[in-house]
Amino acid sequence: MDWTYFWELFLGGLTRGSIYALIAIGYTMVYGIIELINFAHGEIYMIGAFTGLITAGVLGIYGFPLLAILAVAVVVAIIYSAAYGYTLEKIAYKPLRGSMRLAPLISAIGMSLFLQNYVILAQTSDFLPFPALVPDFAFMEPIAHIFASSDLLIVATSAFSMAGLTLFIKYTRMGKAMRATAQNRKMAMLLGIDADRIISITFIIGSSLAALGGVLIASHVGQVSFNVGFLAGIKAFTAAVLGGIGSIPGAMAGGLFLGLSESYATGYISSDYEDVFAFLLLVLFLIFRPSGIMGKAPVEKV
C-alpha cells in the first residue's frame, strides 16, 4: 500500500471537508432556529468569493503584501455577504413566516437562481482567475507536496471558527437566546427574547462563515465562477444531513466525513463518481440513520 498517496488523499479530504463544514454550519443553524433549508446559502458562499476577488484585485494594484490582501479580502467579503444574508432573510423569508412550509422553500430556490443570474451579468467568462493569496510557509516545506500552506490555513480557520462558534452558542447571552429560540420559539418570545433579531443574527453568522470559506477555497483552487455556489451548497447541505442537521458539531463532523469519503473514493475508485458517491452516502444515511452522525432522533409524544 502506498502510504504517501493515502496521506495525500487524507489531507486533501481534510481540506475539502473543512470547507463543507464552514458552509454546512449556515444550513444547520438556520434549520435549527426556523426549520428552513436555505437553498440560497451556496450563492452567499459564491458572492463572498467574488467580493474577495474584487477586493484582492484592487489591493493588488497598489502592491499590498499577500497576507494583508487576504485579511482585507476576507473582512470585506464577510461584511458584504453578511449584509446579503440579512437582506435575504428580511425579503425572502420573514414575510413567509407562518405560511405553509413549502412557500419558504420555493422562495429559497428562487433566490438561489436570482443570485446566480445576478452575478452572471458581471462575469465575462465561465471561470475567472483568483490570485493565490497564501504565501508558502517555510515550516511547511517538508510536506508541501501533499499539504500546502493554503490547506493548513483552511483547516486551521475551520477548526478555530467551529471552536469559537461553539463557545459563543454555549456561554454568551446571545448564544443562550439562540438555543432557547431553537428549542421553542413561542416560549422564548414569551420570556422576552426578540426571535426576529435572533433569526437575523443566525443568518448573518452563517453567511459570514460561508464568505470566509468562499475566499479561502477560491484562493486555494485559483479560480471562481458564478455556479460554484450551487454544487458547494448541495454538498454542504449533504454534510449537514450526514452530521445531523440542527447540530453545529454535527455539521463539522458531517463535513469532514463527506470530504474524506469523497477524497478516498476519487483516489481509489474514480473521479467520475465523486458526486455520485456523495449523494449515495446521503441516501444511505437517510435510510439507515436519518438523524445523522451526531443528531438526535425526534421524540414522539403520545
Steps between C-alpha positions, in 0.01 A plus 500: 500500500628845405479685832616830348203490264271400787605800710480729198137397455437536874636855514320596180175366644563691823526826307191427295305392807596816688345714226186286495479544878525881484213515252298227674493700824279758327254232392486333837465824702212630288326163509549474874334838558216512244507152340574642154743363241658817362589386149632848417781451752740361239460822301605701805820293497544587131437871559761496778754354256424765236521779759839367606610493135404864442666613825817302428518645149477858624753453781736306272527802271646700788751229593370397842659188659317173432391432858375858536298461179359169626402651837328802344330286233362268769370789712335676204349171375362421847340845536352496150371142522360555849304795361372274221399231750319755717319650200412156366334407827302825517381493138459132412428321829357728768180587306435126455546409865187326617386406149495146362840326525544475122491878443837588664664205322380624160614851593846365590536325163385818325755712685772251412424535129469878530841540666665271242362699208579828675869404505491367141436859385845601626694183405687515169592128471414163653783520754690802628857465637537560874843604632686270739496707819662252740882509490701181543589456867859387552413243769258330257772427243560131596134410431415774250462241223197344674378778733548859388494814715152583369378156615632566850334842512164358391505217757620727782245771419220246493606351834532842670167615355327189628655534846415871520141446386452212745621717790281789379188282486571336836611789720382836368164662565427510127596135461265397779223701333572312177473166676175603667354617169603176330340294776168686513462830319161592648614435855820698438293797382284476812820526705594826325737370231474685169468198269519710182831647612635155587403365158669795326820446701491131409493588130782752550725246675432227244561738208824626655640147533396417143680812373810406697497159336437654158809722509726227637398230255506739201856599591587132545369379161589821314166565328138591563175479303136598543392135536750391768248575771237257374704179522687615813166583662350161414810323633490708820131421543590132462770545766247665734260206458781245549608670821147553626331815377444744783823396675800734463761238600313264268554742209874483561497121534283460191721733295817313591335162445374603156831662401706195597253259339507694173878523505554126547226411249661731244850366568428127516193460278446777243467877495203459264289373790594765756157667510316169466683365805410808707129469430509122542626564853209741552245240387652231723499728804140605436401133487701356788576800724279796409602692812865512380828436676441733796131581461234386742200301386177696553296396802136425421267618776186299563 
